[in-house]
Amino acid sequence: MSTLTVWLRTFQLAGKSLWMHPLRSSLTVLGIFIGVSSVIWLLAIGEGIGRAAQEQIASLGAQNIMVRTVKPSGDEFQDSGYGLTRKDYVRLLATVPTLEKVIPIRITTAEFRNHTRVLEGRLVGSTPDYAIVTRLRLDRGRFISDADIEHERNYCVIAAETAQRLFPFGEPVGRQIMINEEFYTVVGVMKPRAPSAGIGGSLAAEEFDRDVYIPITAMWRRIGDMNVVIKPGQFQRDIYEISQLTLRVVDRDSVLPTADVIRSTIEVAHDLPDFAVTVPLELLEQARTTQIMFILFLGLIAAISLVVGGIGIMNIMLATVIERTREVGIRRALGAKKRDITRQFLTESVVLSVTGGALGVLGGLFCGPLTLLARKGFERFLPNQWEVLPALIKTVEPSLIPWSIPLAFTISVLVGIIFGVYPAARAASLDPIEALRHE
């Protein structure tokens, strides 16, 4: 009898033996199925979350450096102000040769008015490059120009929601809105922009829907450096000239050395810890390291479920050995060798693991559609809980890792072999005489 014929008959006998106990076999296959699916699903979710985080950081620009004004503790700055100054802006431009662009930004809250329609939002003073670094897209009209900066013009560009709220029935471009008792002519409208998520303690989340953009020179001249917030039971006054400087470095290799130069240059002129330097390139490298650790951790958790499935295989095979002790005795009496008995029981455990692994791979391939279905169901039946979820959870898409599929399937087969060896060896070691006497 050829080796191929022996293996074919072995698999046939394995299938028949397992089919005699369909419920028990199905539950064992289910354990492997859950383990393999878990490996693929968790790795895909981890990859999706990690990729979303990296894209969020990468959107800041790998060649960019952000220097932000930070409000220090204490009262010594109340009258003199704090944070980045116009002198810092000029000094960096003049002394750091590796800088390609320096974009000053000043952000404050303001009230925007069009006759009886009033909206509170962010007033952003900046330069034409601001739209590029924040990836804002123009819907109609134009953005702030260099000429607007030079002549300190009362021109503004408004965000999509601002346009809808202040001009619900007409074309905003060419019309005027009032900001701090002065009129500004609308020269452009931006397309809707999704909010940016906060990145740890490095950058706060930003909402762009209610923004109004004006030339920063006009903001310095007409609005000044003082920001006063008056609300019921609250009075807050802050004096600062620049909210943030976004600096673009000439090449990626110069980013980290330039960041050190920028820190030391600003520190010389500042007595208070009133600024912070954020380097997206550093954050990106940290995010990649964190993603790898996160994926390994999720993979370890999923691997535990595969081990649990393997224990289930061992359990059912040990029970099978006890039930089929007399059968083993008869086969040994008819001339079957120990290796034949070992091969038979080991094949049955492998059949269970391969079947569960194959079904688990199919289940893993449906990770994306099922996640989308679960998300829609959560949004529909639990709307209040859905609203409070972070934006990343609402939008992240699982990303299947190609190597996770063969890895999960291979592990499932190895689990079947490893956890099937002991029951198979135990069956093969039965004494034929004692096995025939077994009732």
N, C-alpha and C positions, 0 to 999 in steps of 0.2 A: 504494500500500500504506500503510495507516494506521500510525501510530507504535506503537499497541498491538500490532498484528500483528507488526511488526518485533521488538519486545521479546520477544513470546511465542516466535517462532522462534529468537531468539538464546538464550533460556533452554533451549529444546529441544535446540539444537545443543550448548550447554554441557554439558547432562546426558549426551548421547550421547558426547561427547568424553571426559568424565571416567569414564564407565562402561566405556570401552575399556581403562582401566587401573585396575581396582577396588582392587588392593592398594595401589598408590601413592596413590590418592585417599583411601583409608581411613586410611592412616597420617598423611596431611596433616590430615584431619578430626580424627583422634585428638589431634594436637598442639593444635588450637584447643579441642577438648573439654576437655583437661586444663587449659589456660589459663583458660577461663571457669569451670570447676568450682572451680579453685584460688582465683580471686577471690572467689566466693560463699562457699566453705567457710572460707577464712582470715578473711574479714571476719566471718562468723557466729561462729567460734570466738573471735575477738578481742572481739566484742560480748558473748558469753556470759561470758568471763573478766572483762571490765570491769564488766559488770552485777553479777556475783557479788561482786566486790571492793567495789563501791559499796553493795550491800545489806549487806555485812558492816559497813562503816563506818556506814551509815545506822542499823543496828540499835543503835548506841551512842547515837543521838539527836542530831539536828542542834542542839538547844538545850542539850545537856549539855556539861560540861567535867569532865574527869577529872584529879585531882591525885593522883599516886602517890608512895609512899615508895620511895626509891632508896637502896640501900646504898652509902655512899661508900667510897672507898679509904682505907687507913690504919687505925691502931689507936686514934686519939684518941677514938673514939666508944664503945669497948667497954664502959665502965662507965656512961657517962651516957646511952647510947642515941642513936638517930638517927631521922630521918624526921618524918612528920606527928604532931602532938600534939593532945590534946583542947583545948588553948588555941587552936590554929589553927582548929579547928572552931568554937569559940565566937566567936572574933574575926571570922571570915568571916561568920557569921550576923549579927553585930552591926554590921558596918561596910560591907558591900557591899549596897546597896539593890536592885540588879537581880537578886538571887538569889531564886528562888522556893522551892527546896528545897536542903538540904545533907544528903547521905546518907553517914554515916561507915561504913566497912567495915574490919573486921580479919580477916585470913585467916592461919591457921596449920595445920600438919599435926598430926593427932591420931590416937589409936587409939580405935576405937569397939568396944564389947563388949556382947554379949547372951549371958550365960552362957558357953558354950564357943566361941561364934562371935565371931571377931575380924576387924576390917577397918580398914585404915589409909586415911585420906582427908583431905579438906580440912574444917576446922572454920571456918565463916564466921559472924562476929558482925556483925549489921547491924540495920536497922530494917524496918518493913513495906514501905517503898518499894523495897527492894532487889529484890524479885520483879518489880516493874514495870519498872525500868530494865534488868534483865537478861533480861526476857521469859520468866521462869519461869512455868509453868502448874501449877496445883494439881490433883492427881488425886483426893485425898480428904482430909477433915479441914480444917484451916485453916492459914494462914501466921502468922508472928509478928504480934502486935497491939501497939498503943500501950500497952495495959495491961501486957503482958508486959515492955515496955521500962521502964515507970515503976516496976514492982514487982520488977524484976530476977529474973523467975521462971526456974526450971529447966525450961523448955520447949524443945523442939527440933522442927524440921521436917527430914525426911530425903529425900534424892534417891531416884530409882527404883531404881538398882542397890544403893544402901545398904540399902533396904528388902528387896530380894530376897535379899541376902547375909546380913543379920542376922535376918530373919524369913521364911524360905523357906516356912513352912507355916501361918502365922497372920496375923492382922490386926495391923499395927504400931501403929495409932492407939490411944492409951490405955495402951500398954505402955512400959517404961522401957529405956534403954540407959545404959551407963556411959561417961563421958568424963572422963579425968583423975581417976579415983577418985571421981567424983560421979555421981549418978543424974540423968538428964534424962527427962522424960515426953514421948513422941512425940505431937504434936498434929496433924501433917499429913504427907502424902507427896506429893512432886512428880511430875509426868509426866517421861518421859525428855526430855533436852535435849541437842541436838547440840553438840559442842564448838565454841568460837569460835576461828577462825584468828587467828594473830598478825598484826599489821599493822605490818610493817617493824620498826623499833626503838621504835615508840611504845607498843605494847601487846603483851604476851605472850599466847600462846594459853591458853585456859582449858578445863579439863575439869570438867563439872558432875555426872558420874555418881555420884561417891562423896562428895558433899557432905553436911554436916549444918549446918543453920542454927539459930543461937540468938540471943536478944536481945543486942545488943552491950554493954548495961549489965551483963548477967550475965557476959559474957566478961571485961569489965574488972574486975569485982569478984572473980570466983572463979578465973579463969585467969591474970589479970595481964598484964603487958606483956612478959614474958620468954618467948622461944621457944628451946627447947633441942633440938638434934638430935643424937642419939647413935647412931652406926652403927659397924660394924667398921672401925677405923682412922680414924674421923672423929668429932670433937666440935665442934659449932658452937653458939654462943650469940648470940642477937640480942635486942636490947631496942628495941621500938618500940610506939607506942600505937595508931596507925591505919595500915592498909595503903593505903587509898585513900579519897579523898573524891570522890563524884560530885555535881556541882552542876548544878542545872537553872536556866537563865536564863529570865527572864519572857518574852522574845521573841527571835526569831532575829537581829534587827538589833543586839542588844546583846551578842551572844556574844563577838565578838572584842574589843571594848573591855573587857568584864568579865574576859576572860582576862588582859589586861594588868594590870588592877587586882589580880587574885588573885595573879599572880606577884610583883608588888611588895609586896603585903601580907605574903605568906609569907616573902619574902626578908629583910625587916626583922628577923624573929625567928629566922632561921636563919643560923648561921655556916658550916655545911657545905653542899655541893651535894647534899643528901639528899632532894630531891623533883623530880618532873617533871610538867609540865602538858601534857596532851593535849587538843586541841580537835578533835572529830570533824568539825566544819564545815570546818576548814582541810584535814583529811585528805580530805574528800569532794571539795573543789574540786581538790586535787592529783590525786585519783584520776580525776576527769573529764578533766583535762588529759592525764594519762598514758594514759588510754584512747584519746583522740583520736590521740595520737602513735603508740600501739601499732597502732591500726587502719590509720593511714596507712602505717606501716612494713610491715604484713602485706599491704596492698593493693599496695604497690610491689613486694614480692617476687612476688606473684601476677601482676602486670602484666608482669614479666620473662618469665614462662612464656608469656604471650600474644605477646610480641615474638618469642620462639623459635618459636612456632607460625607467626607471620607470615613469618619467615625460611624456614620449611618451605614455605609457599605460594609464595614467590618462587622457591625452588629448583625446585619441581616445574613451575612455569610457564615458567621459563627452559629447562628440559629439554624441555617441550612445544613451545616455539617452535622449538627446533632440530629436533625430530622432525617437525614439521609445516611446515617451511620450504617444501617443494614445494607443499603445500596452499595456503599463503598466496600463493605465486606464481600458482597457477591461479585463485584467487579474484580476485586483482588483475587478471589478464588478462581475466577475464569481466566486469570493470567494478566490482568492489568498491572502495570508497574506503578511505583510511587510517582514517577514523573508524569504519567498519564492522569493520575488523580489530581496532582498539583496543577497541571495544565487545565483540567476541566474547571476546577473551582476558581482558578485565577482568571480564566476566560470569562466566567460569569461576572466577576467583579469589574473587569474591564468593559464588558458590554454595558453594564449599568452606568459606568462613568462616561463612556463615549456617548451613549444616548443622552445622558443629562448634559454633557458638554456641548453637543450639537444643538440641542434645544436652547441651551443657555446663550449660545452665539446668536441664534435667531432672535431671541428675546433682546439681546444687547443691541442688535441692529435697529430696533424700534425705539431706542432711547430718545431720539429727537422728537418724533411725532407724539410719543406718550407723554413726554415732558410738556410739550405745548398743550396737549389735551388736559393734563392735570392743572396747568396754569390757568387755562380758560375756565375750568370747573371751579377752581379756587376763587377766581375773580367774580364768577357769577353767583356762587352760593355763599361766599364769605366776603362781601364787598368791603366791609369796615376793616377787617384784618388785612385785606389786600392793599388798602390805601396806605397803611403804615409800614408796609414792607419797603426795604431799600430799593432804589432804582435798579441796582445791579441784579438783584434777585428777579425783578420783573422782566428784565430784558436779556439776561444771559442765556446763551444757547449752548447746550452740550456739544462738544466737539469730539467725535470718535477718534481715538488714537489708533492708527492702523496696526501697530504692533501689539495692542492689547488683546486683539481677537485670537491670533495664534498663541499668544502667551497664556490666556485664560484656558483655551482648549487643551493645550499641552499640560498645564497644571492639573486639569481635571483628569486626564488620562494617567498622569503620574500618581495622582491621589488614588485612583482605582487600583493601580498596580501595587503601590506601597501598602495600602490598607487591605488589600486582598491577599498579600503574601502569607500573613500569619494564619488566616483561616484555611488557605490552601495547604500550607505545610502541616497544619494540625490534622486535616482530613487525610493527607498522605501518610501520616505517622500512625494512624489507627492500626491496631493489631487485627488482622483479618479474622481470626477465630473469635475474638471478643466482639468484633463488629457484626458477625453473623448471629451471635447470641442476643444482640441488642433488640429490644422490643420497642 
